[in-house]
């Protein structure tokens, strides 16, 4: 809202910059929807303990830095994801949350191999490369990409036989990462191969869960649709959701656009010759593009549902929208913890 009559053009001038908020808010919204899907399947397959301990916040890891168009995109989009989860490899997002929202450590990662650190050993020494990862990181979580040559051989002969005792005796968890193959088949295949070597236990709902020393992460081809499809296939095949974590890259931070959530800023009220004039667009060719009319408030009903009240008919005291910037001054300095709390409410 413009506060200077001499700069009547300023609102429209800044609209182009302000509407770029579509990007981190859309990333954040999609991330939150994926969080709801993950929580749903954890509950339905007897893994409420994962949610109670907060470990569900590490079930969707941000792999997206290399897949976006700029460092700024990685920072703002990655920060949007961190509102909902705490696992990320996008350093720019961590710096953004620290610099602008006062969060010293908004996310975390673990030691993890990539293909070059495995294939540089050569095919014949792949098992030695795997052993090296376990030796270098004898405690805690460690992830190892395992499809450089033969994912099935890696699961059965390397992890499940030659290195099995090391894995079972470690004070931590090995996370096996397939990175190719048809979904959801590859996930189910890897789980079955590991089950044949490590065994499983049953959750309260009767779903199978690998022993605590070993888990799987699927980071190839993950978006909101494939994530739900994989978890659904696992549930149908008798697997608990806790067996799997996800990594998402380009789909998390780049596979979206402004129309994904139909984000737009439109003029709703103008002062013309000293009179308030309600402004609205309502194209006959697309009713979905009708804008909101008049002075607006965003109010929460007794059912917790937020509703936009139009045409100046709202109650300003109930307005959930607060002034953050006013004439160059920051009126509300929100912390990242505040934003997370609102998202989780």
C-alpha positions, 0 to 999 in steps of 0.5 A: 500500500502506497503511503506517499501521494507523490509516488502514486506509481510506486506500488505498481513499480514494486509489484514485479519484485514483490510478486517474486515471493511466489517462488519460496512460498510455492516451494514451501507449500509443496514441501509442506504437502509432501510432509503431510503425505509422509506423516500420513504413511508413517502413521498408517504403517505403525511408525508414530514413534518416528513422528514423536521423536521428530525424525520425520523432519529428516524424511525429505532431504534437499538435493536441489542446489545444483538444479536451480537457476541461481544461488539466490534461488537456492537460498530462498527456495531452500529456506522455504523447504527448511520451514518444514524439514531439517535435512538439506545439502543446500548451503545457501539456504542455511546461510539465508536463514542465519543472515535474515532470520537469526537461525544459527543452524536451520538444517543438517546433513550427514556424510554421504558418498557420491558416484565419483567417490565410489567409481574412482576406486574402480569396479573391482574395488567397489566393496573396498570403497564401501568398506572405506565409508564405514571405516571413515565414519564408524559412528552415526548416519552415513549414506552410500550410493550403491548403484554405480554398477549393480545395485542388487549385487551391492545389496546382497553380496557387499552390504548383506554379506561381506560388510554385514557384520561391520554394519550390524556392529556400528554405532549408527545407521547405514543408508543405502542409496539406489540412484537409478531404476524404475519407480516404485519397483527399484525401492521395493527390490532394494528393500527385499534384497536387504530383507533377505540378508538383514531380516525385518521386524513388524510394526504395530500395524504388521508392516515390515521394518528393517533393523535399526542399523540400515535404511534406504534413501531414494533420491532419483525421480522424486517429486510430490506425485512419485513420493506418494506413489512410492509410499503407497506401493510400499504400504501395499507390499507390507513395508513400513514407511520408516524404511525409506527417506527421500532426496529431492533436487530439481523437482523440489526447487525448480519443477514449479512456476508462478501458476503452480499456486496461481500467485498474483498481486492485483490492485483491490482499492485505489484513492481517486480524487480523495475517494476510495474506489474498489478495484476488481478484474473479472474476465468473462473468459476465465472466472478463475482469474477474478481478483478480490475487490476492495479493502481486504482483511484475512480473518480466522474463523472459529473452525480455524479456517482463514478467509479473505473478507472483501470490500472493506467489510472485515474487522481490522482487529481480526486481521491476520495480515500484519504490517512488516515494512512501513516507510523503510522501517522493519516493524516485525522482525520474525525469526525462523522459529516463529515461521516454523511454529506457524507452519506446524500449527 
